[in-house]
Amino acid sequence: MSMNRRHFMSHMAASAAMTAPVAASFTNLLQANAKDMQKRQKACIMLFMNAGPPTIDIWDLKPGQPTGGPFQEIETSAPGVKISEHMPLMAKQMHHTAIVRSMSTREADHNRGRYYMHTGYVPNPSIEHPSYGAVIAKELGNPNLEIPPFVAIGGASYGPGFLGMSYAPFVVDSNGDVRNLNMNMEAPRLAQRLGMLAEIEGGFAASARGEAPIEHKKVIDRTVTLMTSDQMKAFKIDDEPANVKERYGIAAPGAGMAAGGQGGMRRNTTFGRSCLVARRLVERGVPFVEVDMGGWDLHQTTHDTLKNNLLPTLDQGMSALIEDLAQRGMLEDTAVVWMGDFGRTPRINARAGRDHWARCWSTVVAGGGLKGGQAVGATNEDGTAVADSCDPIKSEDLMASVLKGLGVSLETTYTSKNNRPMKIANSGKVIKELFA
């Protein structure tokens, strides 16, 4: 049966009249749920404790043991889970949080440990593996995002490996400032310079130089877009309410500094500011943000440094981030991962410090589809080994668990530059307790 143009158009008009109310209803539904749809964006915030934190003094104390040190345990909002007395604000957030106490990662050198914890692979001179940030940026990136999908705050991170420079970390300081990113020239002059650069780049790419010039052009294009993007406001906290800044430990101008205070509050820490910037970035669709907190190479005076500086700073920033994400309905879809290079020795050395130790230590996770309110695994009574009843957990197991929680398929396989298939998260085993 044939249909002429007039007959066809009359049918289309009738159909449009019938579907218009449905389309309008659907549009209204989308608008009404826009905020909910935005917060369903999966993301990960990594809190990286650069140089290796003594988790035996933070998350897995051994009071009364020769290895235990002077700190005492306190109860938390997770029944049966105790942590350091110098983490009172985090104690109130432990119902959201899981401590993985049976990490065993074998790499006790700073560089090797950092690489392994960031990638799930031990260093290999023949290949550079992609880090958490690159993998999550690739798998969960939003094509409409003008901000790079992998942001590192306060320090550099491990990069994209064989995934390419599109997934390299974009490094900013705790104030959200990016060096050399300000556009201090008029638009016509900028356009002229960019045109000249494009000619040079094009000629270089046409001379069979491999992927490097192509990847470099992507970085240039993204940088130019970012320089003029309204999304850059995400890096600035000026519009945050005063009470939010205070919770993260950021004093108002002229308010001075407070060391301690009610509930253990501290003010004007770069870590707290970085955590707030991280929340803002995730809120705007950035899938991976890493916050760097240094100062953990505690070979001497470990406990004084922890008590007077590191733990109050960590406690306020980390607890504020988890509480803030939960209150905004974002924690379910945002994984917070706390880790370092490795742990520190149960034995306290002659300088009142702890040395490098990867045999047994703790990492911490919250949100992102992972079950909180628990301690997973255990160490023995003096913290010198993983308990006999527990399986040691490796870096790749933790990475696989975080990716599963975020909905990334663990069957994903990449191809390296030398054409080798590379399984995502190094085929790590999922930590079953985080999904029970």
N, C-alpha and C positions, 0 to 999 in steps of 0.2 A: 504494500500500500504506500503510495507516495503522499507527500505533504508539501504544499506550496508555501512560499515565503509568508504570505498573509496569514495562512492557517497556523504556521509555526509561531509567528509573532503573537497571535492572539492567545495561544497556549502559554507562551512565556509570560505574557502580561498577567494572565489569570494566576499562574504559579507564583509570580512575584507578589501579587496582592495577598495570596494565601500565606506566603512565607514571611512577609514583612513583619507581622507581629512577633513571629518566632525569632527572626533575626534581631529585632529590637530587644526582645527579652534576653536573648543570649548576650547581646552587647552590655545590657544592664548588669547581667550576672558577672561578666568579666570585670566590669568596672567596680562592682561591689566587692569582688574578691581579689582585686589587684594586689593589695597589701599582703593577703594570705599567700597568693601565688608567688610574690617576691620572696617571702621568707622561706618558701619551700626550696629555694636554691640551696643545694648542698655545698658545704664548705668545710675547711679545716684551718684551725689556728694552731700553729706549733709554738710552744714556749720552750726555747732551747737554752739550756743552762751551760754556757760555753766553759769548757775546761773540766767538767765532771763534778757533780754535786755529791756530797756525802749522804746518800739516801738513808743510811743507818741512823742518822741524826734528825731525819725529817719525817720519813714515811714508815719506817720499820725499826723502831727503837728496841734496844735490848737492855732495859734498866736492870741494874744489879749484876750484870755481867762485866768482866774485865774489859770487854770491847765496847761497852755501852756508852761511855761518856757521861757527862753530868746532867743531861736533859731528862725530863720526865715525860710520860705519856699523858694525854688527855682524851676523854671521851669525845665522840663526834656525833653528828646527826645520822650516821650510818651505824646501826646497832652492832657492837662487837668490834668495830674498827677504831683503833686508836692511832693518833699521830703526835708529833712534837708539841710540847706546851707552848712553843714560840710560833705556832700557826693557828691561833685561836679563831681568826676569821675564816680560814679554810675549813676548820672543824665544823663550822655551821653549813658548809656547802658539800660535805662528803656524801650526802644522800644522792647527789648528782654524779658522784665521782667514783672511779674504780682505781685502786692501787694494784699494779702488777708487780708482786714482790719476788717473783722467781725468775727475773731476767738473768740470763747467762750468755754473755756476748763475746768473750774471749779476746777482744781487741782492746788492749790497755795502753796503747800509744795514742796521743791526742789526735793526730791527723788520721790515723787508721780508724780509730773509734768514731770520730765525727763522720767520716765517710760511710762507714758501715751503718751507723744509726740513721743517716739521712737517706740511704739508698737500698738497704737490705742486702747489699752485696759487699764482700770484702774487697779491698782495692786490688785491681788487676792492671798491670802496666800496658796491656794490649787493648783495653777498652775502658771508656768512661761511662758509668751507668747514670741514668736519670734519677734525680732525687724525688722525695715525696712531692715537693712543690711542683716540679715539672710534670710528673705523672698526673697529679690531681688537676693541674692547669689544663693539661691536654684532654683529660677525660671529662671534666666538669666545666670547662670554660664556656663563657657566654659570648657568642659572636657579636653581640651588640655592646659589649663592654669596651670602653676606650682606655680605661686603666689596664695595665698589664695584668694577666691572670695570676701572676706569682709575684708577691711583694715581700721583700725582706726589710724589717725595721730594726735599725740599731746596729747592723753588722751584715756582712756578706753571708751567703748561704752556698750550699752546693748546687750546681747548675743542671742544665738540661741533658748533659751527656749526648748520646746519639739522637735525641729527639729534636735537636736544633735550637737556634737562638730565639725562636719565637716563644720558647718556654723558659728562658733564662730569668733569674731573679731580678726584679727592679728594686734597687736599694735606696731607701730613704732613712733619714735620722728620726729620732723620737718625736720631733716637731712636725714630721711629715715633709720636711724640706728635701728637695732634690737638687743636687749640685749641678750647675750649668744648664738648668732647664728653663730659666726665665727668658722670655722673648723680649729683648731690649732693642728692638728695631721696628720700623714701620712695615706694614704688610707688603707693599710693593717691593721693598728691598729684600725682605725675606723670600718672597716668591722668586725673585731674580736669582738669589743665591741657591735656592733649592733647585731651580731649573739647571743651573750650571753643575750642581752636584749630581743631578740625575743623568746628565750627559756623561760625566766621568764614570759614574757607577755603571751605566749601560754599556759603555765601551769595555770596561773591565769584565763585566759579566759575559760579554760576547766573545771574549778571548779564551774561552774554555778553561776557566779557572776553578771549576767545580762548584760546590754548593755555597762556599763562603760568601761570595758577593751577593748571592740571592738572599741568604739569611741576613746579611748586613743591611740590604735594602729594606727588608721587613722591619728591622729594628729602627732604621731612620724614619720610615713611614709612620710607625707607631709613635715614635717620639714627637714628630711634628703634630700628629693628631692630639697627643696628650697635652702639648703646650697650649693648645687653644680650647681644651675641653672643659666644660662646666663640671665634669665629674671629679676634677682635681680638688674640689671643695671637700671631698671625703677625707683628705689628708689633714684638714684643719679642724681643730676642736673648738673654735671660738664660739660657735652657736650652741654648744652643749650647755644644758642647765648647770647652775653652780653646784647643786647637790650631786649631780652625776660626776662632775670633776672631783669633788671632794671625796666621793666614794673610791675613786681610782687613786686618790692621793695627790691631787693637783690643787695647789692653793691659788686663790685669787691674787692678782697682782697687788703687791704691797702687803700681803697677809703674812709674809715671813715663812719660816719653816717650823714644823712641829715634829719632833722626834718622839714617837709614841703617841700619847693622848688617849682619848676614850676608845676602848675596843682595840687598842694597838695601832691606831691610825698614824700614818706618816704622810708627809706632804712633799710635793715637788720631786718625785722620783721619775727618772726617765723610763723606768720599766712600766710604771703605772700609766704614764702618758702613752707609751707604745701600745699597751693593751687596749686603751681606749681608741686609738687610731685603728688598730686591728679590727675592733668591733665595727667601726664605721665603714671600713672597707668591705667587710663581709656583708654588711647590711646593704651595700650598694652592688653586690654581685660578684666581688672578687672571690674566687674559689679557694685560694690558698694564701695565707699570710704567716710569715715566720717572725717571731719576736725574739731577739737575741738579748740574753742577760748574762754578762760576764762576771768574773771575779771569783770563780769557784775552784781555782787551782790551790787548794788549801793544804799545802804540805806543812804548814805551821799555824799555830794559834787558831785552830779550826773553830773551836766552840765560841771563843770570844767574838770572832768575825761573824759567825752565824747569828749569835744572839743580838749583837749590837747593830748589825747592818743588813746582811743578806736575807735572813728569814723574815724580819718585819717588812722589808721591801717586797719580797716574793709573796708573802701572805696577803698583803693588801691588794696588789695588782692582780694576782691570779684569782682571788676570791671575788673581787669586783667584776672581773670579766665573766666568770661562770654565773654569778648572780644576775648580772645585767642581761646576758644572753637568755637565761631562763625566764626572766621577767618579761622580755620582749617576745617570747615564744619562738626564739631562734635556736635554742640549745639542742632541740631534737634533731635538727638538720645541720648543726655545726659541731664537728669534733674538735675538742681541745686536747692537745697532746703535749704532755710535759716530759722532757727527757734531757739527757746530757751526753757527753762522750762515753761515759761509763760511770761506775760508782767509785767509792773510796774504801780503803782497807778497813776491815773491822779493827785491826790492831792500831792503836794510837802510838805514833812514833815519839822519839825523844824530844821533838820540838812542839809537842802538843798538837800535832797535825795528823792527817790521814793521807796516804799515798794512793796511787792508781790501783783500781780493782775492777775487773770485769766479770769475775767468776759468779758473783751473785749480788744483785742490786735491784732497785725499783724504778719503774716508770709509772706515769699516771695518765689516765684518760677520762674524759667527761663528754657527754652528749654524743651527737653524730650517730645515733642508732645503737650505741653501746650501753650495756647495763651498768648503772652506777650503784653506789651504796654498798660496796663490797671490797674485800681484798682478795685478789686472785693469786694463788700460790703462796709459798712461805719459804723463809730461810730457817736454818736450824737455830738452836737456842742462843748461840753466841754470834750468829750472822756470818759464819765463815763458809757456808755452803748452802745450796738449795736443799730444802728438806727432802728426806728420802721419799716421802709420800707425794712429791710434786714433780711434774715434768719441767725441765729447764725451758725457758721461753727465749727465743732468739729475736734479733732485730727484724728479720723477715716475717716472723709470726705476728709481731706487733703491727707491722706495716700491712700485712694481709688482712688483719682484723679491722684496722681503721678503714681500709678501702672497701671491705665488705659492708661495714656500717654505713658508708656513704653511698652504697649502691653501685660501686664499680665492680664489674665482672672480673673475677680472679682467673678466668680463662683467657683474658686479654694477653696477647703475645706480640711483642715488638720485634723488629728486625734491626740489628745493629749495623754499623757501618761496614763491618766485615761479613755481612749477610748471615750472621748467626741468629737463630730465634732466641729471644730473651723473654721468659715468662714474667709477667708483672709480679712484683714483690718477691722475686726469686723463689716462686712456688712455696711461699711460707704457709704454715698451717694456722688456720683460724683458732684463736683462743676461745674455746667453746663456752667458758663461763661468762664471757662478755655478751653472749647471745642467749643465755638460758632463760 
